[in-house]
C-alpha cells in the first residue's frame, strides 16, 4: 500500500531529522552495512554445515568408534551442523536497542545540548510527530 503525500512528507521530515541528529549512524544504516554482516553470517553457517555433514558421513565410513559401537566423529559432525543452525538463527536477530541508544547519546553530545529525558530515539521522534500533528 503506497503512502499518501502527507505521509511521504512526514517520512522525509523524520529522515532529515535523523540525518541532522546523527549523520554517522544514518549513513551506516543507509549504507547497507547490516546486510553485509548478515550475508557473511549466512556464509559462515553454510560452511560450518557442510563441514558438519562431511564429518557425519565420515563418522559412519571410518572405523573410529567410542566404546566399540558409537561413531564419535559423527557426533562431532552433528554438533557442527547444529552449531551452524544456531549461528544462522542468531545472525538474523537484530538488537535495535543498542544502536538507538548509542545514536541518541552521541547525537546529544555532538550538538552540545542539555541531556534529554530517557526514552530513546523512538520516543523523541514520537513526541516530535505529536507536536507537528497538533500544530497542523
C-alpha positions, 0 to 999 in steps of 0.5 A: 500500500503506497503512502499518501503525500502527507505521509511521504512528507512526514517520512522525509521530515523524520529522515532529515531529522535523523540525518541532522541528529546523527549523520554517522549512524544514518549513513551506516544504516543507509549504507547497507552495512547490516546486510553485509554482516548478515550475508557473511553470517549466512556464509559462515553457517553454510560452511560450518554445515557442510563441514558438519555433514562431511564429518557425519558421513565420515563418522559412519565410513571410518572405523573410529568408534567410542566404546566399540559401537558409537561413531564419535566423529559423527557426533562431532559432525552433528554438533557442527551442523547444529552449531551452524543452525544456531549461528544462522538463527542468531545472525538474523536477530537484530538488537535495535536497542543498542544502536538507538541508544548509542545514536541518541547519546552521541547525537546529544553530545555532538550538538552540545545540548542539555541531556534529554529525558530517557526514552530513546530515539523512538520516543523523541521522534514520537513526541516530535510527530505529536507536536507537528500533528497538533500544530497542523 
